[in-house]
């Protein structure tokens, strides 16, 4: 995989390309985040570095200056800092930068099929510190009737992000190292480690050597590569053509009814977000309503999950009861009783349980969370989302009565993010500037859509999965090529399957993962047809040979029939490469038996000589088969 890096605002003397590339990741193998098990694919990374000329630099600077708006910090962002910030800032609409990159991608050396990172140094583009602004104002209908939603407090909506980077709509990512606040007290990127603009870093902290500047750039490029392009997975991304998303809203407040809960969970928005995620799959979204006191079993487990209770006075002098519930205990109960809430006879069910908790309560994943992570009862910290606890088989989302009815937060955004986790997407928790991408999986932005990086991560994983199935089977199929004992139809199917895989790899390399998946599935179907056809052909062949005329021939033919039955059983159980390996063994045994039987019938040698000769042939052939089996056993280990 080759990643393009374009540099704007850097001189030839300031960049050491060897130092830059040598600091970047050279390979990656996706990991299942929750279990630390390798997913099974390995990618080698290479980089092409393009130092852009002064003309492109001036073009971007002119564009930025023409689109700058000077403003003070919006109230939404002001809530995240302890000191009132009255300074003026230069703000550039993030979407406009994406448009500029898209229009100028040829000058930047960007290909649509390749991941590309544009790193800029736009020092002095403005007299003020500058940021790239995005605004997100999609919200559930309950905001309209919420207690504080219409009182002019811009603390929840619209969500405003000031970032130093932009990306997500395409396969490119833009980061301006000169953007951000020079005073770390007012770092509105909201990441755990404050950003230091490049001009400040090399004026006040480190000498601006080419090695240091290259390493500084590499730190940001590495973050983008790790968190956007070479992502890990929260669970093994399940591949299917039909997913059934079951959204179970559990109300403990007594204020959400079966007739009005669509105000708090917008099924249409969920469907829209999923529609572009996996274009080769269909998503059926189904909503269910549970009034907690009416569900005795769940209600008892909910009460038993209480960790601690406290009281607090919130905004508007409202007295609130803060309750923490152990989500793991609830998940265990729901897992054991899942059939009560969803139809388990349907494959690829994705259950998301949405708990509306009374007063200021919420679910937590660990006991320590109730101590070290106080509840956000009013706008602070991470105010507009619910708590999401994703397990491999189900997800829990919780919102407090305070969030829902006072501040107008709904379940929709959190539900889409929870579905993303269950389908394999991990999260960055705001540790990286790549978390500023416009994605529903981001904790800083508030998009209701999956980004191009999200789409690629899951689609690529699905292609990797199908490719591994086809590769394993193809390796095993080659064992069917026993001299003079292979039907021409099977040969034709195998050749066509190989051609489909080659075509799929071309689409894969160009980033057209849905097309790659289509051809990999085509190869899979051809290999399945090959298995069925060759099994039928071999069965007829064994019937025509008969039981065998000698004890040794009878033994080897019986082995062939037994292996053929085991091959069909292995395929029914989903062990595809084993099915072909057993079919190969059966083919070899049948060929040995057929050859021995033919020699017995045609030879004019004495019966003793025939017996000795057949015994030698069978013995040698069985030794070859045994060697192949031992080799396969070592490979499986």
C-alpha positions as CSV (number, residue, x, y, z in Angstrom):
1,X,0.0,0.0,0.0
2,X,1.5,3.3,-1.1
3,X,0.5,6.5,0.7
4,X,1.0,9.9,-0.9
5,X,2.4,12.7,1.2
6,X,2.4,16.3,-0.1
7,X,4.1,19.1,1.7
8,X,3.2,22.8,1.3
9,X,5.2,25.6,2.9
10,X,8.4,23.8,3.4
11,X,11.7,24.4,1.7
12,X,14.0,21.7,0.3
13,X,16.5,22.5,2.9
14,X,14.0,22.1,5.8
15,X,13.0,18.5,4.9
16,X,15.1,15.3,5.3
17,X,13.0,12.8,3.3
18,X,14.9,9.8,4.5
19,X,14.3,10.9,8.1
20,X,10.6,11.6,7.4
21,X,9.9,8.3,5.7
22,X,12.1,6.3,8.1
23,X,10.1,7.5,11.1
24,X,6.8,6.4,9.6
25,X,5.1,3.0,10.0
26,X,6.5,0.5,7.5
27,X,3.9,-2.2,7.9
28,X,0.8,-3.1,9.8
29,X,-1.4,-6.1,10.6
30,X,-4.9,-5.1,11.7
31,X,-5.7,-6.2,15.2
32,X,-9.0,-7.0,17.0
33,X,-8.9,-4.3,19.6
34,X,-10.8,-6.0,22.3
35,X,-9.0,-9.4,22.2
36,X,-5.6,-8.4,20.8
37,X,-5.8,-11.2,18.2
38,X,-4.4,-10.6,14.7
39,X,-7.1,-10.3,12.0
40,X,-4.9,-12.2,9.6
41,X,-3.8,-9.6,7.0
42,X,-0.4,-8.0,6.6
43,X,0.3,-4.8,4.7
44,X,3.6,-3.3,3.7
45,X,3.5,0.4,3.6
46,X,5.5,2.7,1.3
47,X,5.3,6.5,0.9
48,X,5.8,8.9,-2.0
49,X,6.8,12.4,-0.7
50,X,6.1,15.4,-2.9
51,X,7.5,18.8,-1.9
52,X,5.1,21.2,-3.7
53,X,6.3,24.3,-5.4
54,X,5.7,27.9,-4.4
55,X,2.9,28.3,-6.9
56,X,0.7,25.7,-5.1
57,X,1.8,27.3,-1.8
58,X,0.6,30.7,-2.8
59,X,-2.6,29.2,-4.3
60,X,-3.6,27.7,-0.9
61,X,-2.6,30.8,1.0
62,X,-4.7,33.0,-1.2
63,X,-7.6,30.6,-0.8
64,X,-7.3,30.6,2.9
65,X,-7.1,34.4,3.2
66,X,-10.1,34.8,1.0
67,X,-12.2,32.4,3.2
68,X,-11.1,33.6,6.6
69,X,-13.7,34.9,9.0
70,X,-12.6,36.6,12.2
71,X,-14.6,35.7,15.3
72,X,-14.5,35.1,19.0
73,X,-14.8,31.6,20.6
74,X,-18.4,30.3,20.2
75,X,-20.1,29.4,23.5
76,X,-20.1,25.7,22.6
77,X,-16.3,25.6,22.7
78,X,-16.0,28.1,25.5
79,X,-17.5,25.6,27.9
80,X,-14.4,23.3,27.6
81,X,-11.9,25.8,29.0
82,X,-11.7,27.1,32.5
83,X,-10.8,30.7,31.7
84,X,-13.0,33.1,29.7
85,X,-11.3,33.6,26.3
86,X,-12.1,37.0,24.8
87,X,-9.5,36.8,22.0
88,X,-10.2,37.0,18.3
89,X,-9.4,34.1,16.0
90,X,-9.3,33.5,12.2
91,X,-11.6,30.7,11.2
92,X,-11.7,28.9,7.9
93,X,-14.7,26.7,6.9
94,X,-13.4,23.1,6.9
95,X,-15.6,22.0,4.0
96,X,-14.2,24.7,1.8
97,X,-10.7,23.3,2.3
98,X,-11.9,19.9,1.3
99,X,-13.3,21.4,-1.9
100,X,-10.0,23.1,-2.6
101,X,-8.0,19.9,-2.2
102,X,-10.5,18.0,-4.4
103,X,-10.3,20.7,-7.2
104,X,-6.5,20.8,-7.0
105,X,-5.8,17.1,-6.5
106,X,-3.8,16.7,-9.8
107,X,-1.4,19.6,-8.8
108,X,-1.1,17.9,-5.4
109,X,-0.3,14.6,-7.0
110,X,-3.3,12.9,-5.4
111,X,-4.9,9.9,-7.0
112,X,-8.5,9.0,-6.1
113,X,-7.5,5.4,-5.5
114,X,-4.6,6.2,-3.1
115,X,-4.6,7.5,0.4
116,X,-3.1,11.0,0.5
117,X,-2.0,13.3,3.3
118,X,-1.5,17.0,2.7
119,X,0.7,18.6,5.3
120,X,0.8,22.4,5.3
121,X,2.8,25.1,7.1
122,X,0.8,28.3,6.6
123,X,2.6,30.4,9.2
124,X,1.5,34.1,9.1
125,X,-1.5,33.4,6.9
126,X,-3.5,35.5,9.3
127,X,-2.7,38.0,12.1
128,X,-4.6,35.8,14.5
129,X,-4.3,32.2,15.5
130,X,-6.4,30.2,13.1
131,X,-8.6,27.1,13.1
132,X,-10.7,25.1,10.6
133,X,-14.3,25.2,11.7
134,X,-17.1,22.6,11.2
135,X,-20.6,22.9,12.4
136,X,-23.0,20.0,13.1
137,X,-26.6,20.7,13.8
138,X,-28.5,17.4,13.2
139,X,-30.4,16.4,16.3
140,X,-33.4,14.4,17.4
141,X,-36.9,15.8,17.6
142,X,-36.9,15.9,21.4
143,X,-34.6,18.9,21.3
144,X,-37.6,21.1,20.3
145,X,-39.5,20.4,23.5
146,X,-36.5,20.1,25.8
147,X,-36.3,22.4,28.9
148,X,-33.2,24.4,27.9
149,X,-33.0,23.7,24.1
150,X,-34.9,26.8,23.1
151,X,-33.7,29.2,25.7
152,X,-30.7,30.5,23.7
153,X,-28.0,28.4,25.4
154,X,-25.7,27.2,22.5
155,X,-24.0,24.7,24.8
156,X,-25.3,21.5,23.2
157,X,-26.3,22.4,19.6
158,X,-25.0,23.2,17.2
159,X,-21.8,21.2,17.8
160,X,-18.9,23.4,16.7
161,X,-15.4,22.0,16.2
162,X,-12.2,24.0,15.7
163,X,-9.5,21.8,14.4
164,X,-6.1,21.9,12.6
165,X,-7.0,19.1,10.3
166,X,-9.8,18.1,7.8
167,X,-10.7,14.8,6.2
168,X,-13.2,12.0,5.9
169,X,-15.2,12.8,2.8
170,X,-12.6,11.3,0.5
171,X,-9.3,9.4,0.8
172,X,-7.3,12.5,1.6
173,X,-6.4,14.1,4.9
174,X,-5.3,17.7,5.4
175,X,-3.4,18.9,8.4
176,X,-2.1,22.5,8.9
177,X,0.7,22.4,11.4
178,X,0.7,26.1,11.8
179,X,-3.0,26.2,12.9
180,X,-4.1,26.2,16.5
181,X,-3.6,28.4,19.6
182,X,-0.2,29.5,20.7
183,X,-1.5,29.5,24.2
184,X,-2.0,25.9,25.3
185,X,-4.6,27.0,27.8
186,X,-6.9,27.7,24.9
187,X,-6.3,24.6,22.7
188,X,-9.7,24.1,21.0
189,X,-8.7,20.9,19.3
190,X,-9.9,19.3,22.6
191,X,-7.4,16.4,22.4
192,X,-5.7,15.0,25.5
193,X,-2.3,16.3,24.4
194,X,-2.4,20.0,23.4
195,X,-1.2,20.9,19.9
196,X,1.7,23.2,19.6
197,X,1.8,25.1,16.3
198,X,5.0,24.4,14.3
199,X,6.1,28.0,14.4
200,X,5.9,28.1,18.2
201,X,7.6,24.7,18.6
202,X,10.7,25.7,16.5
203,X,10.8,29.3,18.0
204,X,10.6,28.4,21.7
205,X,11.3,24.6,22.1
206,X,13.7,23.1,19.5
207,X,16.1,24.3,16.9
208,X,14.6,24.1,13.4
209,X,16.9,21.5,11.9
210,X,15.8,19.4,8.9
211,X,15.9,16.3,11.1
212,X,13.7,17.9,13.8
213,X,11.2,19.3,11.3
214,X,10.9,16.0,9.5
215,X,10.2,14.2,12.7
216,X,7.7,16.8,13.7
217,X,5.8,16.2,10.4
218,X,6.2,12.4,10.8
219,X,4.4,12.5,14.2
220,X,1.3,13.9,12.6
221,X,1.4,11.8,9.5
222,X,1.9,8.7,11.7
223,X,-1.3,9.6,13.6
224,X,-3.3,9.8,10.5
225,X,-1.9,6.6,9.1
226,X,-2.5,4.7,12.3
227,X,-6.0,6.0,13.1
228,X,-7.5,6.5,9.7
229,X,-5.8,4.2,7.2
230,X,-4.3,1.2,9.0
231,X,-7.0,0.9,11.6
232,X,-7.5,-1.9,14.2
233,X,-11.0,-3.4,14.7
234,X,-13.2,-3.6,17.7
235,X,-14.6,-7.0,16.7
236,X,-14.0,-9.3,13.7
237,X,-16.0,-7.5,11.0
238,X,-18.8,-9.9,10.2
239,X,-19.5,-10.2,6.4
240,X,-23.0,-10.6,5.2
241,X,-25.4,-9.3,2.6
242,X,-28.2,-8.7,5.1
243,X,-27.9,-7.2,8.5
244,X,-30.8,-6.8,10.9
245,X,-30.3,-3.9,13.3
246,X,-32.5,-4.3,16.3
247,X,-32.9,-1.1,18.4
248,X,-34.4,-1.8,21.8
249,X,-35.3,1.3,23.7
250,X,-35.6,0.5,27.5
251,X,-37.3,3.4,29.4
252,X,-36.7,3.7,33.1
253,X,-38.0,7.3,33.3
254,X,-41.7,6.8,32.7
255,X,-41.7,9.7,30.2
256,X,-41.0,7.8,26.9
257,X,-43.9,5.9,25.5
258,X,-44.4,3.4,22.8
259,X,-46.2,6.1,20.8
260,X,-43.6,8.9,21.1
261,X,-40.2,7.3,21.3
262,X,-39.5,8.1,17.6
263,X,-38.8,11.6,18.9
264,X,-35.7,10.3,20.7
265,X,-34.5,7.7,18.2
266,X,-34.8,8.6,14.5
267,X,-35.0,5.3,12.5
268,X,-34.8,7.2,9.2
269,X,-31.4,8.8,10.0
270,X,-30.0,5.5,11.1
271,X,-31.1,3.9,7.8
272,X,-29.6,6.8,5.8
273,X,-26.2,6.5,7.6
274,X,-26.0,2.8,7.0
275,X,-27.1,3.0,3.3
276,X,-23.7,4.3,2.1
277,X,-21.6,2.3,4.5
278,X,-21.7,-1.1,2.8
279,X,-23.1,-0.8,-0.7
280,X,-23.3,-4.5,-1.2
281,X,-25.4,-5.1,1.9
282,X,-29.0,-4.4,3.0
283,X,-29.8,-3.1,6.4
284,X,-33.1,-3.7,8.0
285,X,-33.6,-1.4,11.1
286,X,-36.2,-2.5,13.6
287,X,-37.3,-0.6,16.7
288,X,-38.7,-2.2,19.9
289,X,-40.0,-0.5,23.1
290,X,-39.6,-1.9,26.6
291,X,-41.0,-0.2,29.7
292,X,-38.5,-1.3,32.3
293,X,-40.9,-1.7,35.3
294,X,-43.0,-4.0,33.2
295,X,-40.1,-6.3,32.4
296,X,-39.5,-8.0,35.8
297,X,-36.4,-9.9,34.9
298,X,-34.6,-7.0,33.4
299,X,-35.9,-4.6,36.0
300,X,-34.5,-6.8,38.8
301,X,-31.1,-7.0,37.1
302,X,-31.0,-3.3,36.5
303,X,-31.6,-2.6,40.1
304,X,-29.0,-5.2,41.1
305,X,-26.5,-3.4,38.8
306,X,-26.5,-0.2,40.8
307,X,-23.0,0.7,41.9
308,X,-23.4,4.0,43.8
309,X,-25.8,6.9,44.2
310,X,-25.2,10.6,45.0
311,X,-26.9,14.0,44.7
312,X,-26.0,17.2,42.9
313,X,-27.6,20.5,42.0
314,X,-27.4,21.2,38.3
315,X,-28.0,24.1,36.0
316,X,-31.2,25.9,36.8
317,X,-30.8,24.9,40.5
318,X,-32.3,21.5,39.7
319,X,-31.6,18.7,42.2
320,X,-30.4,15.6,40.5
321,X,-29.9,12.0,41.6
322,X,-26.7,10.6,40.1
323,X,-26.8,6.8,39.7
324,X,-24.1,4.5,38.2
325,X,-25.1,1.1,36.9
326,X,-22.7,-1.7,35.9
327,X,-23.3,-2.3,32.2
328,X,-21.5,-5.6,32.3
329,X,-24.0,-7.1,34.6
330,X,-26.9,-6.0,32.3
331,X,-25.1,-7.3,29.3
332,X,-24.8,-10.8,30.9
333,X,-28.5,-10.9,31.6
334,X,-29.4,-9.6,28.1
335,X,-27.1,-12.1,26.5
336,X,-28.7,-15.0,28.3
337,X,-32.2,-13.7,27.5
338,X,-31.6,-12.3,24.0
339,X,-34.3,-14.4,22.4
340,X,-36.8,-12.4,24.4
341,X,-35.9,-9.2,22.6
342,X,-34.7,-10.2,19.1
343,X,-35.3,-13.0,16.6
344,X,-32.2,-15.1,16.9
345,X,-33.4,-17.4,14.0
346,X,-32.3,-14.6,11.6
347,X,-28.5,-14.5,10.9
348,X,-26.5,-11.3,11.5
349,X,-28.7,-9.7,14.1
350,X,-27.1,-6.6,15.5
351,X,-28.8,-5.7,18.9
352,X,-28.4,-2.3,20.4
353,X,-30.1,-1.7,23.8
354,X,-30.8,2.0,24.5
355,X,-31.4,2.8,28.2
356,X,-33.2,6.0,29.2
357,X,-32.0,6.2,32.9
358,X,-34.0,8.3,35.4
359,X,-32.7,11.7,36.7
360,X,-28.9,11.8,36.0
361,X,-28.0,8.1,35.9
362,X,-26.0,6.2,33.3
363,X,-24.4,2.8,32.6
364,X,-20.6,2.4,33.1
365,X,-18.2,-0.4,32.0
366,X,-16.0,-0.6,35.1
367,X,-16.5,0.1,38.8
368,X,-13.7,2.6,38.7
369,X,-15.5,4.7,36.2
370,X,-18.0,5.8,38.8
371,X,-15.2,7.3,40.8
372,X,-12.7,8.8,38.3
373,X,-15.3,9.8,35.6
374,X,-18.0,12.0,37.2
375,X,-21.3,12.2,35.4
376,X,-21.8,15.1,32.9
377,X,-25.2,16.4,34.1
378,X,-24.7,19.7,32.3
379,X,-22.7,20.8,29.3
380,X,-19.0,19.9,29.9
381,X,-16.5,17.3,28.8
382,X,-18.4,15.3,26.2
383,X,-22.0,16.6,26.5
384,X,-23.9,15.6,23.4
385,X,-23.5,11.8,23.4
386,X,-24.7,9.0,25.5
387,X,-22.5,6.3,27.1
388,X,-21.7,3.5,24.6
389,X,-20.6,0.1,25.9
390,X,-19.9,-2.2,22.9
391,X,-19.4,-6.0,23.4
392,X,-18.8,-8.4,20.5
393,X,-22.4,-9.5,20.4
394,X,-24.4,-6.5,21.6
395,X,-24.1,-2.9,22.5
396,X,-25.5,-0.8,25.4
397,X,-26.3,2.9,25.0
398,X,-27.5,5.0,27.9
399,X,-28.7,8.6,28.3
400,X,-30.0,10.2,31.4
401,X,-33.4,11.8,31.9
402,X,-31.4,15.1,32.4
403,X,-29.8,14.8,29.0
404,X,-32.9,13.8,27.2
405,X,-35.6,16.1,28.6
406,X,-33.6,19.1,29.8
407,X,-30.9,19.4,27.2
408,X,-32.5,17.7,24.2
409,X,-30.0,14.9,23.5
410,X,-31.4,11.9,21.6
411,X,-30.2,8.4,21.0
412,X,-29.7,8.5,17.2
413,X,-26.1,9.5,17.0
414,X,-24.9,7.2,19.7
415,X,-26.9,4.3,18.1
416,X,-25.2,4.7,14.8
417,X,-21.8,4.8,16.5
418,X,-22.7,1.6,18.5
419,X,-23.7,-0.2,15.2
420,X,-20.3,0.9,13.8
421,X,-18.6,-0.8,16.7
422,X,-20.6,-4.0,16.4
423,X,-19.7,-4.1,12.7
424,X,-16.0,-3.8,13.5
425,X,-15.0,-0.1,13.7
426,X,-12.9,1.0,16.7
427,X,-12.6,4.5,18.1
428,X,-9.8,6.9,19.0
429,X,-11.3,8.7,22.0
430,X,-9.9,12.0,21.0
431,X,-6.3,11.0,21.4
432,X,-5.4,11.9,17.8
433,X,-6.0,14.8,15.4
434,X,-7.5,12.2,13.1
435,X,-10.4,12.1,15.5
436,X,-11.4,15.5,13.9
437,X,-12.5,13.7,10.8
438,X,-16.2,14.1,9.9
439,X,-17.3,10.7,11.1
440,X,-20.0,9.3,13.3
441,X,-17.2,7.3,15.0
442,X,-15.4,10.5,16.1
443,X,-15.8,11.8,19.6
444,X,-15.1,15.4,18.6
445,X,-17.2,16.0,15.6
446,X,-20.9,15.2,15.4
447,X,-21.5,13.8,11.9
448,X,-24.2,11.3,11.4
449,X,-22.4,9.7,8.5
450,X,-19.5,7.2,8.3
451,X,-16.4,8.7,6.7
452,X,-14.6,7.3,3.6
453,X,-11.9,5.9,6.0
454,X,-14.7,4.1,7.9
455,X,-16.1,2.7,4.7
456,X,-12.7,1.5,3.5
457,X,-11.8,-0.1,6.8
458,X,-14.8,-2.4,6.9
459,X,-15.0,-3.0,3.1
460,X,-11.3,-3.8,3.0
461,X,-11.7,-6.2,6.0
462,X,-14.5,-8.0,4.1
463,X,-12.4,-8.3,1.0
464,X,-9.5,-9.6,3.1
465,X,-11.8,-12.2,4.6
466,X,-13.1,-13.4,1.2
467,X,-9.6,-13.4,-0.2
468,X,-8.4,-15.6,2.6
469,X,-11.2,-18.1,1.9
470,X,-10.5,-18.2,-1.8
471,X,-6.7,-18.5,-1.3
472,X,-7.1,-21.4,1.2
473,X,-9.4,-23.2,-1.1
474,X,-7.3,-22.6,-4.2
475,X,-4.2,-24.0,-2.5
476,X,-6.2,-27.1,-1.6
477,X,-7.7,-27.4,-5.1
478,X,-4.3,-27.7,-6.6
479,X,-4.1,-31.1,-4.9
480,X,-6.8,-32.3,-7.3
481,X,-4.3,-32.3,-10.2
482,X,-3.5,-36.0,-10.1
483,X,-2.3,-37.2,-13.5
484,X,-5.0,-38.6,-15.7
485,X,-7.6,-38.3,-13.0
486,X,-9.1,-34.9,-13.2
487,X,-12.3,-34.0,-15.0
488,X,-12.1,-31.1,-17.6
489,X,-15.1,-29.3,-16.1
490,X,-13.4,-28.9,-12.8
491,X,-10.2,-27.6,-14.5
492,X,-12.4,-25.0,-16.3
493,X,-14.1,-23.9,-13.1
494,X,-10.7,-23.6,-11.3
495,X,-9.3,-21.5,-14.2
496,X,-12.3,-19.2,-14.1
497,X,-12.1,-18.9,-10.3
498,X,-8.4,-17.9,-10.6
499,X,-9.2,-15.3,-13.2
500,X,-11.9,-13.8,-10.8
501,X,-9.4,-13.6,-8.0
502,X,-6.9,-11.8,-10.2
503,X,-9.6,-9.3,-11.3
504,X,-10.6,-8.8,-7.7
505,X,-7.0,-8.0,-6.7
506,X,-6.8,-5.3,-9.4
507,X,-10.0,-3.7,-8.0
508,X,-8.6,-4.1,-4.5
509,X,-5.4,-2.3,-5.4
510,X,-7.3,0.6,-6.9
511,X,-9.4,1.0,-3.8
512,X,-12.6,-0.3,-5.4
513,X,-13.4,-2.7,-2.5
514,X,-17.1,-3.3,-3.4
515,X,-16.1,-4.4,-6.9
516,X,-13.3,-6.5,-5.4
517,X,-15.8,-8.2,-3.1
518,X,-18.1,-8.9,-6.0
519,X,-15.4,-10.8,-7.9
520,X,-14.1,-12.6,-4.8
521,X,-17.7,-13.8,-4.2
522,X,-17.7,-14.9,-7.8
523,X,-14.6,-16.9,-7.3
524,X,-16.1,-18.4,-4.1
525,X,-19.2,-19.5,-6.0
526,X,-17.0,-21.1,-8.8
527,X,-15.0,-23.0,-6.2
528,X,-18.2,-24.2,-4.5
529,X,-19.4,-25.4,-7.9
530,X,-16.1,-27.1,-8.5
531,X,-16.4,-28.9,-5.1
532,X,-19.9,-30.1,-5.9
533,X,-19.1,-31.1,-9.5
534,X,-15.9,-32.9,-8.7
535,X,-17.5,-34.7,-5.7
536,X,-20.3,-35.9,-8.0
537,X,-17.8,-37.0,-10.7
538,X,-15.6,-38.8,-8.1
539,X,-18.6,-40.6,-6.6
540,X,-19.5,-41.9,-10.1
541,X,-15.9,-42.8,-10.7
542,X,-15.8,-44.8,-7.5
543,X,-19.1,-46.5,-8.4
544,X,-17.7,-47.5,-11.7
545,X,-14.5,-49.0,-10.2
546,X,-16.4,-51.1,-7.7
547,X,-15.2,-52.3,-4.3
548,X,-11.8,-53.6,-5.5
549,X,-10.5,-57.0,-6.5
550,X,-7.8,-57.4,-3.9
551,X,-7.5,-56.6,-0.2
552,X,-5.1,-53.7,-0.7
553,X,-7.2,-52.2,-3.5
554,X,-10.4,-52.6,-1.5
555,X,-8.7,-50.8,1.4
556,X,-7.6,-47.8,-0.6
557,X,-11.0,-47.4,-2.4
558,X,-12.7,-47.6,1.0
559,X,-10.5,-44.8,2.2
560,X,-11.4,-42.8,-0.8
561,X,-15.1,-43.2,-0.1
562,X,-14.6,-42.3,3.5
563,X,-12.6,-39.2,2.7
564,X,-15.3,-38.1,0.2
565,X,-17.9,-38.3,3.0
566,X,-15.7,-36.4,5.4
567,X,-15.0,-33.7,2.7
568,X,-18.8,-33.1,2.3
569,X,-19.2,-32.9,6.1
570,X,-16.3,-30.5,6.5
571,X,-17.8,-28.2,3.8
572,X,-21.2,-28.3,5.6
573,X,-19.4,-27.2,8.8
574,X,-17.7,-24.3,7.0
575,X,-14.2,-25.8,7.0
576,X,-13.6,-25.0,3.4
577,X,-9.9,-25.6,2.9
578,X,-10.2,-28.9,4.8
579,X,-13.1,-29.9,2.5
580,X,-10.9,-29.5,-0.6
581,X,-7.9,-31.2,1.1
582,X,-10.0,-34.2,1.9
583,X,-11.5,-34.2,-1.6
584,X,-7.9,-34.2,-2.9
585,X,-7.0,-37.1,-0.7
586,X,-10.1,-39.0,-1.9
587,X,-9.1,-38.2,-5.5
588,X,-5.6,-39.6,-5.0
589,X,-6.8,-42.7,-3.3
590,X,-9.4,-43.3,-6.0
591,X,-6.8,-42.8,-8.7
592,X,-4.5,-45.3,-7.0
593,X,-7.3,-47.8,-6.6
594,X,-8.4,-47.3,-10.2
595,X,-4.8,-47.8,-11.5
596,X,-4.3,-50.9,-9.4
597,X,-7.6,-52.4,-10.5
598,X,-6.8,-51.7,-14.1
599,X,-3.5,-53.4,-13.8
600,X,-5.1,-56.4,-12.1
601,X,-7.7,-56.8,-14.9
602,X,-5.3,-56.2,-17.8
603,X,-2.1,-57.8,-16.7
604,X,-1.0,-61.2,-17.9
605,X,1.5,-61.6,-15.1
606,X,1.1,-64.3,-12.5
607,X,-1.3,-63.6,-9.7
608,X,1.7,-63.4,-7.3
609,X,3.5,-60.8,-9.4
610,X,0.3,-58.8,-9.8
611,X,-0.3,-58.9,-6.0
612,X,3.3,-57.7,-5.3
613,X,3.1,-55.0,-8.0
614,X,-0.2,-53.7,-6.8
615,X,1.0,-53.8,-3.2
616,X,4.0,-51.7,-4.1
617,X,1.9,-49.1,-6.0
618,X,-0.6,-48.8,-3.2
619,X,2.1,-48.6,-0.6
620,X,4.0,-45.8,-2.4
621,X,0.8,-43.9,-3.1
622,X,-0.4,-44.1,0.5
623,X,3.0,-42.9,1.6
624,X,2.6,-39.9,-0.6
625,X,-0.9,-39.2,0.8
626,X,0.3,-39.6,4.3
627,X,3.2,-37.1,3.7
628,X,0.7,-34.6,2.4
629,X,-1.5,-35.0,5.5
630,X,1.4,-34.5,7.8
631,X,2.4,-31.4,5.9
632,X,-1.2,-30.1,6.3
633,X,-1.2,-30.9,10.0
634,X,2.0,-28.9,10.5
635,X,0.5,-26.0,8.6
636,X,-2.6,-26.1,10.8
637,X,-0.4,-26.0,13.9
